[in-house]
Amino acid sequence: MSKVNPIQAIKANIQCQCGTVKGSIDSPSAMRFVCYSKDCRGYHNALNALAKNAGKPEAAALDPFGGCDFTQIYPCEITILEGQDQLETRHISKNSPIPRTYAKCCFTPLFSTGSTGAALLNSNLLSPEDQHCEVEYRIIGRHALKGDGSVPKPSMSWSVPF
């Protein structure tokens, strides 16, 4: 039995949680993965804290082990159609290597870009029908949380040293 190709074309509309920021993606080569790094989790937790302080619902979903679900595409494959004035790009800390863009209106993480030339799109922006790319990789597993025991901790397929 041959393995399914983890790289899939994807064309979809995206929007922040409140609908102010709207965009589209059109990529011939998207790949989905979950990152368990402290940097990614810290960014999502910081946005959730900002949302809570503003009386808004959490917009940065994590899996039970503290993982952030990303779809890797190229930055040029993301088009923001509405709400450009609500985009904010920041580093979570002085040592964070990745600039991250979120919607100021509702603190939804949108995408991250780094020196690799790739964009890491928040997979939760995609409708279930558009999330046809299965999670292929789980990275930086040594930073995964223990979880609540209701589901088994996933095996990590790849990790990089820091």
Secondary structure, DSSP 8 states (H G I E B T S, - for coil): -----S-EEEEEEEE-TTSSSEEEEEEEEEEEEEE--HHHHHHHHHHHHHHHHTT--------TTS-EEEEEE-GGGEEEEE-GGGEEEE-SSTT----EEEETTTTEEEEEE-TTS-EEEEGGGS-GGG--S-EEEEE-GGG-----SSS------B----
